Amino acid sequence: MSSRIVVLISGGGTNLQAIIDACTDSAYPGEVVGVISNRADAYGLTRAKNADIANVALSHKDFASRADYDQALIKVIDGFDADLIVLAGFMRILTPSFVQHFQGKLLNIHPSLLPKYQGLNTHQRAIDAGDDVHGVSVHFVTEELDGGPVILQAKVPVFEGDNSDDLAARVHEQEHRIYPLVVKWFAKQRLSMQGDHAVLDNNILPASGYAND
């Protein structure tokens, strides 16, 4: 039976598209059953419509507080009977009550080799620091911003003369490869969060995630 996946977005939804494309394989163990955006103009909603996936625009501007918005968001997600909630460029800081409600079922992708460069502007920060390696991390979501246990990372080189757009393009290519893979692991019940650790095939993953050399 396929895992029911809900994807939260705020923008173009390229990682959403990568997961939708993966789900077209009959052997893939998951199905995107809903896409939710806090921005009605997010192109990711169009991607969902094009794939005949239920989609909801729930604007944070219609709510008096972050807590009120997150409670409404919980109700919408629960309405999809979701097994997994995937954050794919969802530009909202989540309240502790939201994270606790979906504990162990929330995945996020972050464009850095965590714990480096939590927060925004990660590509420029890597360039400014003179890093020769940058990358992306998929992790479980906890109450700490970009701080949950890492599941999988992919590295990319930083070349002399790179600007943030060059580096972002290189990172996006890796994002679209590793996010559907991690979702697949979860959907096949190979992956879970136990305490402060990501666990794959009954093995606790190191702080840098699976197979990171």
Secondary structure as GFF3:
##gff-version 3
##sequence-region A 1 213
A	DSSP	beta_strand	3	9	.	.	.	ID=ss1
A	DSSP	alpha_helix	14	23	.	.	.	ID=ss2
A	DSSP	beta_strand	30	37	.	.	.	ID=ss3
A	DSSP	alpha_helix	43	50	.	.	.	ID=ss4
A	DSSP	beta_strand	55	57	.	.	.	ID=ss5
A	DSSP	three_ten_helix	60	62	.	.	.	ID=ss6
A	DSSP	alpha_helix	66	79	.	.	.	ID=ss7
A	DSSP	beta_strand	84	87	.	.	.	ID=ss8
A	DSSP	alpha_helix	96	101	.	.	.	ID=ss9
A	DSSP	beta_strand	106	110	.	.	.	ID=ss10
A	DSSP	alpha_helix	122	128	.	.	.	ID=ss11
A	DSSP	beta_strand	133	140	.	.	.	ID=ss12
A	DSSP	beta_strand	150	157	.	.	.	ID=ss13
A	DSSP	alpha_helix	164	187	.	.	.	ID=ss14
A	DSSP	beta_strand	191	194	.	.	.	ID=ss15
A	DSSP	beta_strand	197	200	.	.	.	ID=ss16
A	DSSP	beta_strand	203	204	.	.	.	ID=ss17
###
